[in-house]
Amino acid sequence: MSKQYNTKLQERLEKFLKDENLSQAKAAPILGISQAALSQYRRSMYDKGDIEAVENKLKEFFQIQEEKTLSNSSRCWKRRECRKRLTTF
């Protein structure tokens, strides 16, 4: 039986790597996984590894990123210049 990959998570990973202009070598330690695991996961060839564990690491990383973004937005909103900038179109 073939292992199932979360294709939406794979797409999000690809977008993150592209947007941040990161190589696999630089991204792997940031994501908390090995470079080999990242490479194989990206190609849907992580057959001998634990896909669920890799995906849990990625989900955790993206959750933390979202929380940081929301926290920064909240702090910015409290400052008057940010409110003005964000509400002026």
N, C-alpha and C positions, 0 to 999 in steps of 0.2 A: 504494500500500500504506500502510495506517495504521500509525503508530508505536505500539509497545507501552509501556504505562506499568506500573510496579511498583505494583499497587494496595495491597499490604501496606505499602509504604513511604509511599504517599500517606496511608493511614489513620494510620500512625505520626506523620506530619507533622501531620495534623489534631489528633490527640490531644495532641501536644506544644504546638501553638499554643493549644489550649483550656486545657490544664493550667497552662501558664505565663502565660495571659492576655495573649498577645502579638498585636499587630496584624501584618499583613504588612510594613508599613513598618519596624517595630522588629525583626521576625524576620529579614528578608532579610540585613542586614549580619552578624547573628550566624551565620547559616547559610552565609554566603559567596557568596550569589547576589544578583542584582538583584531589586528589587521586582517589576518586570514579569515576569521569568522565574518568580518564585515564584507570582505571580497566575495566569499561564497554566498552569503546571504543576499547580497545585491544581485547575484546571478541566479538566485533560486537553486543553488547547488550545495546547500549546507546539509547534506544527507546524513552525515555521521554525527552531526552536532545536535544540540537541543534548540530547535527553532523557537520554541516558546520562551526559553530563557533569554535569547537574543532579543526577541520582540518585547519582552518585559523590560529589558534594559532601555530599549529605544523609546518605549511608551513613557517610562519614568523620566528619561531625558527631556522629551518633548513636553511633558507635563510641567516640569520645573521651568522650562523656557517660557511656557504660557503664563505661569504664575509670576515670573519675573517681569514679563511684559505688562501684565495687569497691574502689578505693584507699581511699576514705573509710571504707567498711565494715571493711576490714582494719585501718586505724589505730584505729578505734573499738574493735574486738574486743580489741586489746592493752591497752586501759584497763579496769580491773576494773569500774568503774561501768557501762560499756557492756555488758560480758558479762552482768552481773547483770540489766540492763534488758532485754537481748535474749533471755535464757533464762527470764525470769519471765513466766508466763502467768496 
